[in-house]
Amino acid sequence: MTKPVENAWKNVRFTPARIERPATVEEVQSIVNQARVSGQKIKVIGGGHSMNDNFRTDGILVDLSRLNRILSVDPATGVAEVEAGVTLGDAIVEFANHKLHFPSLGSWHSQSIAGAIATSTHGSSLSHGSLSDIVVEIEAVLADGKVHRFSGSGNEVRAMRCHLGLLGILTKVKLKLSPAFCLSCAVTRHPAPWAFGQILDTARSNEYVNMLWIPDLDMACIRMLTSETPCPRNQVALDLEHRFVHRSMLSFRIEDVGFFVAAHLYQLMPRRYGPRYCRFVQKAFFDDQGVIDNSYRVFLYDQYREPTENNRLRMIMNVEYAFDVKDLAPVLMEMRARLQELRARGHYLNYPRVHVRFAPRSDATLTGLNADRDTAYVGIYVLGSVRHKRQIPIALEIEELFLRHGGRPHWGKYRYLTTRSFEDTYQGFAAFEAVRHKLDPDDMFSAKQDMFHGLNRFARPERGAMLRSVFDPDEYQEIRLL
């Protein structure tokens, strides 16, 4: 009997009919051909980082983890070809050996390449786009069981660059990389209204910028990364690594339990415990203040926390939308007023932080979050493990606000609303659907229900099970030094 499958965040759990782990393109073709004959659906999983149902299936789940080779790296052209199941972490290390880096990255490195481009995974820069934007060529097995290659600028390759898991099974990807570079990090703290007025100008005048807003403190922290060459790794970077690597696993477990308890106290007595709890939430954003290091280590500011956080206790649901940058300040100001009203009525976000990031307009995709417009991403965070039902009305109000301002929900993140009205914000959505119907006419790779359907009804583990997870070695991994 097939065992249940969970995503990395522990909010999606399901049991497929069977799990396949192909190691070759020929094995992928065989799986697709068998599914076509038997009439079964197929979904694909990489690192399991999606917070929604985009890989849920009661049919065949294809795990790409064995398609994990780096096929070629050309330092002269900056083009590398990898198999689709390669993790970002493995790719980062191999590319760095050839003095090549990703031009921009998010904060996690255990995603697969196929999964990262499927959902338009991004960093934060108005100079460098998402991972989908650096894709040169894609090889995939389609519903006909044949191997197809996509490149150039037509609608098929534009659809494939942000494929949403709906077009076929990716087997190989070519990427255009940047020469190796280093970054220095500076974080400043400001009153929120001032930061809202300045953040877009700051993002336009600096290569890498993002912002963390703590609504309860009415303060915002702006993080600026500056390219440095040459760049010996400085002592601040070495001290940061030492601080995490030499901590005992027991200390991480104690921190998780403390965070879980503090989050509950904050919800029960927000005015009394709020300032202390919010300062704790804010503190992690300053971890790499003053760091100078290889670019990928600075981009991956969660590289030390990712393997050492217990997602049953924290279960962080990130609700993120992408906006035209011209709408950023109005979105933030309206959010600020709305959250103030909610707090006055005793309704507090249980993880009180809002993250703002950026990406430039791109024509490389049809459904990439930054397609057709310079983009600002705004994300709220909800702890599914802490009085989650009380959070749903707050999150719904914020999402309704996001949709009023033309927001596009992140394809890999969480949602409480299931409306598809956001499709109208994509100039290329109809073209994507036309490509999907052409490449998968029998909907082999389409789920029976929307990837965002009914997410807020996930079954939270009982508190006893969550606390027992502190002693489960599978919940914690060793920190990987890249």
Stockholm file with secondary structure:
# STOCKHOLM 1.0

chainA/1-482         MTKPVENAWKNVRFTPARIERPATVEEVQSIVNQARVSGQKIKVIGGGHSMNDNFRTDGILVDLSRLNRILSVDPATGVAEVEAGVTLGDAIVEFANHKLHFPSLGSWHSQSIAGAIATSTHGSSLSHGSLSDIVVEIEAVLADGKVHRFSGSGNEVRAMRCHLGLLGILTKVKLKLSPAFCLSCAVTRHPAPWAFGQILDTARSNEYVNMLWIPDLDMACIRMLTSETPCPRNQVALDLEHRFVHRSMLSFRIEDVGFFVAAHLYQLMPRRYGPRYCRFVQKAFFDDQGVIDNSYRVFLYDQYREPTENNRLRMIMNVEYAFDVKDLAPVLMEMRARLQELRARGHYLNYPRVHVRFAPRSDATLTGLNADRDTAYVGIYVLGSVRHKRQIPIALEIEELFLRHGGRPHWGKYRYLTTRSFEDTYQGFAAFEAVRHKLDPDDMFSAKQDMFHGLNRFARPERGAMLRSVFDPDEYQEIRLL
#=GR chainA/1-482 SS CCCCEECTTSSCEECCSEEECCSSHHHHHHHHHHHHHHTCCEEEESSCCCSSSTTCCSSEEEECTTCCCEEEEETTTTEEEEETTCBHHHHHHHHHHTTEECSCCCSCSCSBHHHHHHTTCCCSCSSSCCGGGGEEEEEEECTTSCEEEEESSSHHHHHHTTCTTCSCEEEEEEEECEECCEEEEEEEEEEHHHHHHHHHHHHHHSSEEEEEEETTTTEEEEEEEEEESSCCCCHHHHHHHHHHHTSCHHHHHHHHHHHHHHHHHHHHSHHHHHHHHHHHHHHGGGTTTTCEEEHHHHHCTTTTTGGGCCTTTSCEEEEEEEEEGGGHHHHHHHHHHHHHHHHHTTCCCSEEEEEEEEECCBSSCSSCTTBTSCEEEEEEEEETTSSHHHHHHHHHHHHHHHHHTTCEECTTSCCSCCCCGGGGGCTTHHHHHHHHHHHCTTCTTSCSSCTTTTGGGCCCCCHHHHHHGGGCGGGCCCCCCC
#=GC SS_cons         CCCCEECTTSSCEECCSEEECCSSHHHHHHHHHHHHHHTCCEEEESSCCCSSSTTCCSSEEEECTTCCCEEEEETTTTEEEEETTCBHHHHHHHHHHTTEECSCCCSCSCSBHHHHHHTTCCCSCSSSCCGGGGEEEEEEECTTSCEEEEESSSHHHHHHTTCTTCSCEEEEEEEECEECCEEEEEEEEEEHHHHHHHHHHHHHHSSEEEEEEETTTTEEEEEEEEEESSCCCCHHHHHHHHHHHTSCHHHHHHHHHHHHHHHHHHHHSHHHHHHHHHHHHHHGGGTTTTCEEEHHHHHCTTTTTGGGCCTTTSCEEEEEEEEEGGGHHHHHHHHHHHHHHHHHTTCCCSEEEEEEEEECCBSSCSSCTTBTSCEEEEEEEEETTSSHHHHHHHHHHHHHHHHHTTCEECTTSCCSCCCCGGGGGCTTHHHHHHHHHHHCTTCTTSCSSCTTTTGGGCCCCCHHHHHHGGGCGGGCCCCCCC
//
